[in-house]
Amino acid sequence: AWRCINQDNNGVKGDDSIVIPKYDLNDIIKEESIKGSSSKTSSLITSLTEIVDNHKKRRWTTDVKIGKVSTTETSEKVTKLKMTLKKYVGIKVRELVHRSDYEEILTMAARYEELTRAKVTYISRLATYGTVIREGFKASQRVKTVHQRVILHENVAIEKQKRVDAEFELVKALAQKGDNLAVQIFAMKKAVLKLEAEKKQVEIQFQKSVENLSSVLEESSHAYEKHRVVVREWKEVQASAEYSLETIEKADVVWVQFLNTLT
């Protein structure tokens, strides 16, 4: 396997946690075997076949060189890898890292750089960015999630504020009503104080009137007493006068009787 090393000269340390699997010849053998194209089969298979055949025939061919690839086959592989990699032209890295075949694409690209003996290994640098890109994408997703939560809580806060405003208006109306009632109560208390003061004045006047009434009653009693005395005197005088009249009348009768005797 190949471990990625950041070959940048900007002082950024490579991501040691990313490992790109080495381009496996067995994968190529399997791939070529599945396709069934004998003309494009790896030279390793050809060499291995020759070794087996020679072993069976107990005849070894000195021309067989295991593990070495011809220039033509290398060129074919480079061309094939190049054509495959060109399919990903136009795909941005942020889309690439989320593909299920991302590691396979990096492996092919690394193999391409290996075969072409590239002076600058871009793929190793790209591999170091993979984790950062993924984390960046996750961070972006978290930002979206948090932003959605912000909007949600903002809407909740707005609804709560509406309830607060409604409750405030209700409390304000009750406060105003309470203030009005307090003013009325104060006015009523003030009126009561005035009434109580007026009542005290009336009571004082009442006491004075009662005292005056007592005095008047006493005077009236004396007057009635005098009246009774006078009435008694009047009755006595009247009785005396009546008696005098009766006596005079009797005297007149006697006088008349006397005069009658003279004739």
C-alpha positions as CSV (number, residue, x, y, z in Angstrom):
1,A,0.0,0.0,0.0
2,W,1.1,3.6,-0.6
3,R,1.0,6.1,2.3
4,C,0.3,9.7,1.2
5,I,2.9,12.3,1.8
6,N,2.2,16.0,1.2
7,Q,4.9,17.1,-1.3
8,D,3.8,20.7,-1.2
9,N,6.5,23.2,-0.4
10,N,4.1,25.4,1.6
11,G,5.0,23.7,4.9
12,V,1.7,21.9,5.3
13,K,2.1,18.5,7.0
14,G,0.8,15.5,5.1
15,D,-2.2,13.5,6.4
16,D,-0.7,10.3,7.6
17,S,-4.1,8.8,8.3
18,I,-4.9,8.4,4.6
19,V,-3.5,5.3,2.8
20,I,-4.0,4.7,-0.9
21,P,-3.9,1.0,-1.8
22,K,-1.1,0.1,-4.2
23,Y,-2.2,-0.7,-7.8
24,D,-2.6,-4.5,-7.6
25,L,-1.6,-6.5,-10.7
26,N,-4.0,-9.3,-9.6
27,D,-6.8,-6.8,-10.0
28,I,-5.7,-6.2,-13.6
29,I,-5.4,-9.9,-14.2
30,K,-8.9,-10.5,-12.9
31,E,-10.2,-7.5,-14.9
32,E,-8.6,-8.8,-18.1
33,S,-9.8,-12.3,-17.4
34,I,-13.4,-11.2,-16.9
35,K,-13.2,-9.2,-20.2
36,G,-11.9,-12.3,-21.9
37,S,-9.5,-10.3,-24.1
38,S,-6.4,-12.3,-24.5
39,S,-4.7,-9.6,-26.6
40,K,-4.8,-7.2,-23.7
41,T,-3.8,-9.7,-21.1
42,S,-1.0,-8.7,-18.7
43,S,2.5,-9.9,-19.6
44,L,2.6,-11.5,-16.1
45,I,-0.2,-13.9,-17.1
46,T,1.7,-14.6,-20.4
47,S,4.9,-15.2,-18.5
48,L,3.2,-17.4,-16.0
49,T,1.5,-19.4,-18.7
50,E,4.8,-19.9,-20.4
51,I,6.5,-21.0,-17.2
52,V,3.7,-23.5,-16.6
53,D,3.9,-24.8,-20.1
54,N,7.7,-25.1,-20.0
55,H,7.5,-26.8,-16.7
56,K,5.1,-29.3,-18.1
57,K,7.4,-29.8,-21.1
58,R,10.4,-29.7,-18.8
59,R,11.8,-27.1,-21.0
60,W,12.7,-23.6,-19.7
61,T,12.9,-20.6,-21.9
62,T,15.5,-18.1,-20.9
63,D,13.6,-15.3,-22.6
64,V,10.9,-15.3,-20.0
65,K,11.3,-12.4,-17.5
66,I,8.8,-12.5,-14.6
67,G,7.6,-9.3,-13.2
68,K,8.8,-7.1,-16.1
69,V,6.3,-5.3,-18.3
70,S,7.1,-4.3,-21.8
71,T,7.0,-0.7,-22.9
72,T,4.1,-1.3,-25.2
73,E,2.0,-2.9,-22.5
74,T,2.9,0.0,-20.2
75,S,1.8,2.5,-22.8
76,E,-1.5,0.6,-23.3
77,K,-2.1,0.7,-19.5
78,V,-1.3,4.4,-19.4
79,T,-3.7,5.0,-22.3
80,K,-6.4,2.9,-20.7
81,L,-6.0,4.6,-17.4
82,K,-5.9,8.0,-19.0
83,M,-9.2,7.3,-20.9
84,T,-10.8,6.1,-17.7
85,L,-9.7,9.1,-15.7
86,K,-10.9,11.5,-18.4
87,K,-14.4,10.4,-17.6
88,Y,-14.1,12.3,-14.4
89,V,-13.2,15.6,-16.0
90,G,-15.6,18.3,-14.9
91,I,-16.4,16.6,-11.6
92,K,-15.5,18.7,-8.7
93,V,-13.5,17.3,-5.8
94,R,-16.3,17.9,-3.3
95,E,-18.5,15.6,-5.5
96,L,-15.6,13.1,-6.1
97,V,-14.9,12.4,-2.5
98,H,-18.5,11.3,-1.9
99,R,-18.5,8.8,-4.6
100,S,-18.4,5.1,-3.6
101,D,-15.5,4.5,-6.0
102,Y,-13.5,7.4,-4.8
103,E,-10.7,5.2,-3.5
104,E,-10.6,3.3,-6.8
105,I,-10.4,6.5,-8.7
106,L,-7.4,7.6,-6.5
107,T,-5.8,4.2,-7.0
108,M,-6.1,4.5,-10.8
109,A,-4.8,8.1,-10.7
110,A,-1.9,7.1,-8.5
111,R,-1.1,4.2,-10.8
112,Y,-1.2,6.5,-13.8
113,E,1.3,8.9,-12.1
114,E,3.4,5.9,-11.2
115,L,3.5,4.5,-14.8
116,T,4.1,7.9,-16.3
117,R,6.7,8.7,-13.7
118,A,5.1,12.0,-12.9
119,K,7.5,14.6,-11.4
120,V,4.7,16.0,-9.2
121,T,2.4,13.5,-7.5
122,Y,-0.8,15.4,-7.4
123,I,-2.8,12.4,-6.2
124,S,-0.9,12.1,-3.0
125,R,-1.6,15.7,-2.3
126,L,-5.3,15.2,-3.3
127,A,-5.5,12.3,-0.9
128,T,-4.3,14.5,2.0
129,Y,-7.1,16.9,1.1
130,G,-9.8,14.2,1.1
131,T,-10.3,14.1,4.9
132,V,-10.4,17.9,5.0
133,I,-12.9,18.0,2.2
134,R,-15.1,15.4,3.9
135,E,-14.8,17.2,7.2
136,G,-15.6,20.4,5.4
137,F,-18.6,18.8,3.8
138,K,-19.7,17.5,7.3
139,A,-19.1,21.0,8.7
140,S,-21.2,22.5,5.9
141,Q,-23.9,20.0,6.7
142,R,-23.6,20.9,10.3
143,V,-23.8,24.6,9.4
144,K,-27.0,23.9,7.5
145,T,-28.4,21.8,10.3
146,V,-27.5,24.5,12.9
147,H,-28.9,27.2,10.6
148,Q,-32.1,25.2,10.3
149,R,-32.2,25.0,14.1
150,V,-31.5,28.7,14.3
151,I,-34.5,29.4,12.0
152,L,-36.6,26.9,13.9
153,H,-35.7,28.5,17.3
154,E,-36.1,32.0,15.7
155,N,-39.7,31.0,14.6
156,V,-40.4,29.6,18.1
157,A,-39.0,32.7,19.7
158,I,-41.2,34.9,17.4
159,E,-44.2,32.8,18.3
160,K,-43.3,33.1,22.0
161,Q,-42.8,36.9,21.5
162,K,-46.3,37.1,20.0
163,R,-47.7,35.3,23.0
164,V,-45.7,37.7,25.2
165,D,-47.1,40.7,23.3
166,A,-50.6,39.3,23.7
167,E,-50.2,38.6,27.4
168,F,-48.6,42.1,27.7
169,E,-51.6,43.7,26.1
170,L,-53.9,41.7,28.4
171,V,-51.8,42.7,31.5
172,K,-51.7,46.3,30.3
173,A,-55.5,46.4,29.9
174,L,-55.9,44.9,33.4
175,A,-53.4,47.4,34.8
176,Q,-55.3,50.3,33.2
177,K,-58.6,48.9,34.6
178,G,-57.0,48.5,38.0
179,D,-55.6,52.0,37.8
180,N,-59.1,53.3,36.9
181,L,-60.6,51.4,39.8
182,A,-57.9,52.7,42.1
183,V,-58.7,56.2,41.1
184,Q,-62.4,55.6,41.6
185,I,-61.6,54.0,45.0
186,F,-59.4,57.0,45.9
187,A,-62.2,59.4,44.8
188,M,-64.7,57.4,46.8
189,K,-62.5,57.4,49.9
190,K,-62.0,61.1,49.5
191,A,-65.8,61.5,49.2
192,V,-66.2,59.3,52.3
193,L,-63.8,61.5,54.2
194,K,-65.7,64.5,53.1
195,L,-69.0,62.8,54.1
196,E,-67.5,61.9,57.4
197,A,-66.3,65.5,58.0
198,E,-69.8,66.7,57.0
199,K,-71.3,64.1,59.3
200,K,-69.2,65.4,62.2
201,Q,-70.4,68.9,61.5
202,V,-73.9,67.6,61.4
203,E,-73.4,65.8,64.6
204,I,-72.0,68.9,66.3
205,Q,-75.0,70.9,65.0
206,F,-77.2,68.1,66.1
207,Q,-75.8,68.3,69.7
208,K,-76.3,72.0,69.7
209,S,-79.8,71.6,68.4
210,V,-80.5,69.0,71.0
211,E,-79.2,71.4,73.7
212,N,-81.4,74.1,72.2
213,L,-84.3,71.7,72.1
214,S,-83.8,70.8,75.7
215,S,-83.8,74.5,76.6
216,V,-86.9,75.1,74.5
217,L,-88.6,72.1,75.9
218,E,-87.9,73.3,79.4
219,E,-89.2,76.8,78.5
220,S,-92.3,75.1,76.9
221,S,-92.9,73.1,80.1
222,H,-92.7,76.3,82.1
223,A,-95.1,78.0,79.7
224,Y,-97.5,75.1,79.9
225,E,-97.2,75.2,83.7
226,K,-98.0,78.9,83.7
227,H,-100.8,78.2,81.3
228,R,-102.3,75.6,83.6
229,V,-102.0,78.0,86.5
230,V,-103.7,80.8,84.5
231,V,-106.4,78.4,83.4
232,R,-107.1,77.5,86.9
233,E,-107.2,81.1,87.9
234,W,-109.5,81.8,84.9
235,K,-111.8,79.0,85.9
236,E,-111.8,80.3,89.5
237,V,-112.5,83.8,88.3
238,Q,-115.1,82.6,85.9
239,A,-116.8,80.6,88.6
240,S,-116.8,83.6,90.8
241,A,-118.2,85.8,88.0
242,E,-120.9,83.3,87.2
243,Y,-121.8,83.1,90.9
244,S,-121.9,86.9,91.0
245,L,-124.2,87.0,87.9
246,E,-126.5,84.4,89.4
247,T,-126.6,86.4,92.6
248,I,-127.3,89.6,90.7
249,E,-130.1,87.9,88.8
250,K,-131.5,86.6,92.0
251,A,-131.3,90.0,93.5
252,D,-133.1,91.5,90.4
253,V,-135.9,89.0,90.9
254,V,-136.1,89.9,94.6
255,W,-136.1,93.6,93.7
256,V,-138.8,93.2,91.2
257,Q,-140.8,91.2,93.7
258,F,-140.4,94.1,96.1
259,L,-141.5,96.6,93.6
260,N,-144.6,94.6,92.9
261,T,-145.6,94.9,96.4
262,L,-145.8,98.6,96.2
263,T,-148.8,98.6,93.9
